[in-house]
Amino acid sequence: GMTFILTADIDFNPQEGNNSHLAPIGSNEDHPFKGTFDGGNHTIKGLRVFKDTYNSGLFGYNSGTVKNVILDGAIIEGMSNRGGMAGTNNGTIDNCIVRNSSIYGIYGGLFWGAGGLAGANSGTLSNNLVINTTVGNANGVGVIVGDNNKNDGNTPILSNNFYYNSTVNGNPTSVGCNGADITENNGAVHVDYIIDGDSESPVAITESQT
């Protein structure tokens, strides 16, 4: 697939009453994103995705590689499978940060899968961080991923994913829930302390607690 490199920050500058929302990149398993998106550690700020169907996120359905992206102040809303970076991840999400964001379901939480990084994951989530983010109003909710299951012959892999000052509402049965230990989280660790010396720079983790 093709490689896309973000060379500058993007600020959608959402205003109250502004209904200009982004359509997710890659809509479903028949039309996924298959390339490589390298954010270059740039920030995408103010993303709004309101989708009255499945697979809501910056990427709707990812079968490629998404890396080095900082998502700040996003609001993601949809039915099943909604996440900050991807509604459904069947590829790789690596070295990304979701912060100051809200990911939640519509229709009273009747649908499945809401996560800070991915709503559903059958791929690889590695070296990611979720900060100051709320995930909820769904069955299967996790700060990292909502529904972490084998799909299409793939076994989901989680490694070195961290979350700080983030909460879940709804049915918190999945990866990255406050109070669960690292074994249950399978690669999602709650951290108590972080250093964010520059709001435009990635966060350094200094201490962690399982």
C-alpha positions in Angstrom: 0.0 0.0 0.0 0.9 3.7 -0.2 2.7 5.6 2.5 1.3 8.9 3.8 3.4 11.2 6.0 1.9 14.1 8.0 4.3 17.1 7.8 2.5 19.5 10.1 -0.1 19.8 12.9 -3.7 19.9 11.9 -6.3 21.9 13.9 -9.9 21.3 12.9 -10.9 24.2 15.2 -14.4 22.9 15.8 -17.0 25.5 16.7 -20.2 25.0 18.6 -22.9 24.3 16.1 -20.4 23.4 13.4 -21.5 20.1 11.8 -18.4 19.7 9.7 -17.3 16.2 10.6 -14.6 14.0 9.1 -15.5 10.7 7.4 -13.2 8.0 8.8 -10.4 6.8 6.6 -11.2 3.2 5.5 -14.9 2.4 6.0 -15.1 -1.4 6.6 -13.4 -4.8 5.9 -14.2 -4.6 2.2 -12.7 -1.1 2.0 -10.0 -0.8 4.7 -7.0 1.5 4.9 -4.2 -0.7 3.7 -1.2 1.7 3.6 1.1 3.3 6.1 0.2 6.6 7.8 3.1 8.2 9.6 2.1 11.2 11.7 5.6 12.3 12.3 4.7 12.9 16.0 2.4 15.8 14.8 -0.9 16.6 16.5 -4.3 16.3 14.9 -6.5 18.5 17.1 -10.3 18.9 17.4 -11.3 15.8 15.3 -15.1 15.2 15.2 -16.4 11.9 13.9 -20.2 11.3 14.3 -21.1 8.2 12.4 -24.6 6.6 12.6 -23.1 3.2 11.7 -20.1 1.0 12.5 -16.3 1.7 12.6 -15.8 5.3 13.9 -12.5 6.9 14.5 -9.7 8.7 12.7 -9.5 5.5 10.7 -12.7 3.5 10.4 -11.1 0.1 9.5 -7.3 -0.2 9.5 -5.5 -3.1 7.9 -2.3 -1.2 7.4 0.0 0.7 9.7 -0.8 3.9 11.7 2.1 5.3 13.7 3.5 8.4 15.4 0.1 10.2 15.6 -1.0 12.5 18.4 -4.8 12.9 18.6 -5.9 15.7 20.9 -9.4 16.9 21.8 -11.2 14.4 19.6 -14.9 13.5 20.0 -15.8 10.1 18.4 -19.4 8.9 18.3 -20.9 5.9 16.6 -22.5 2.5 16.8 -20.3 -0.7 17.2 -16.5 -0.3 17.1 -15.4 3.2 17.8 -12.0 4.3 18.9 -9.7 7.2 18.8 -7.2 5.9 16.3 -9.4 3.3 14.7 -12.9 1.9 14.9 -11.6 -1.5 14.0 -7.9 -2.4 13.9 -6.8 -5.4 11.9 -3.3 -4.0 11.2 -0.8 -2.1 13.4 -1.2 1.0 15.6 2.2 2.0 17.0 3.6 4.9 19.1 0.4 6.9 19.1 -1.2 9.2 21.7 -4.9 9.9 22.3 -5.4 12.7 24.8 -8.2 15.0 26.1 -10.7 13.0 24.1 -14.1 11.4 24.3 -15.2 8.2 22.6 -18.7 6.9 23.2 -21.7 5.1 21.7 -25.1 6.2 20.5 -28.5 4.7 21.2 -28.0 4.2 24.9 -25.0 1.9 24.7 -26.7 -0.9 22.8 -23.8 -1.6 20.6 -20.4 -3.2 21.2 -16.8 -2.0 21.3 -15.5 1.4 22.5 -11.8 2.0 23.2 -9.4 4.9 23.5 -7.2 3.5 20.8 -9.5 1.0 19.0 -13.0 -0.1 19.4 -12.2 -3.6 18.2 -8.7 -5.1 17.7 -7.5 -8.2 16.0 -4.2 -6.7 15.0 -1.3 -5.1 16.9 -1.4 -2.2 19.4 2.1 -1.3 20.7 3.8 1.5 22.5 0.7 3.7 22.7 -0.6 6.1 25.4 -4.1 7.3 26.3 -4.3 10.4 28.5 -7.3 12.3 30.0 -9.8 10.5 27.9 -13.3 9.2 28.6 -14.7 6.1 26.9 -18.2 4.9 27.5 -21.8 4.2 26.7 -21.2 0.8 25.1 -21.0 -2.9 25.9 -17.3 -3.8 26.0 -15.4 -0.7 27.0 -11.7 -0.2 27.6 -9.4 2.7 27.9 -7.1 1.0 25.4 -9.4 -1.3 23.4 -13.1 -2.3 23.7 -13.2 -5.6 22.0 -9.9 -7.5 21.7 -10.6 -10.6 19.8 -9.2 -13.0 17.2 -10.7 -12.2 13.8 -9.9 -13.2 10.2 -7.3 -15.7 11.5 -5.3 -12.9 13.3 -4.4 -13.1 17.0 -4.5 -9.7 18.7 -1.2 -8.5 20.1 -0.9 -5.8 22.8 2.4 -4.5 24.0 3.5 -1.5 26.1 0.2 0.4 26.0 -0.3 2.8 28.8 -3.1 5.0 30.1 -3.2 7.9 32.5 -6.1 9.8 34.2 -8.7 8.1 31.9 -12.1 6.6 32.7 -14.6 4.1 31.3 -18.4 4.2 31.6 -20.7 1.4 30.6 -19.6 -2.2 30.7 -15.9 -2.1 31.4 -14.9 -5.6 30.6 -12.1 -5.1 28.2 -8.5 -4.0 28.0 -7.4 -1.0 30.0 -9.8 -0.7 32.9 -8.9 1.1 36.1 -8.4 -1.5 38.8 -7.5 -4.4 36.6 -3.9 -5.8 36.8 -1.4 -6.1 34.0 -2.0 -9.8 33.5 -5.7 -9.2 32.9 -5.0 -6.2 30.8 -2.5 -8.1 28.6 -0.3 -5.2 27.7 -2.3 -2.2 29.1 -0.8 -0.5 32.1 -2.2 2.2 34.3 0.4 4.8 35.1 0.3 7.1 38.1 2.9 9.7 37.0 3.9 11.2 33.7 6.1 14.1 32.7 4.7 16.3 29.9 7.3 19.1 29.7 6.1 20.3 26.3 2.5 19.9 25.4 3.6 19.4 21.8 5.9 16.5 22.6 5.2 12.9 23.4 4.8 12.1 27.0 7.5 10.3 29.0 6.4 7.7 31.4 8.3 7.7 34.7 6.4 5.4 37.1 3.8 2.8 36.5 1.4 0.8 38.7 -0.3 -2.4 37.7 
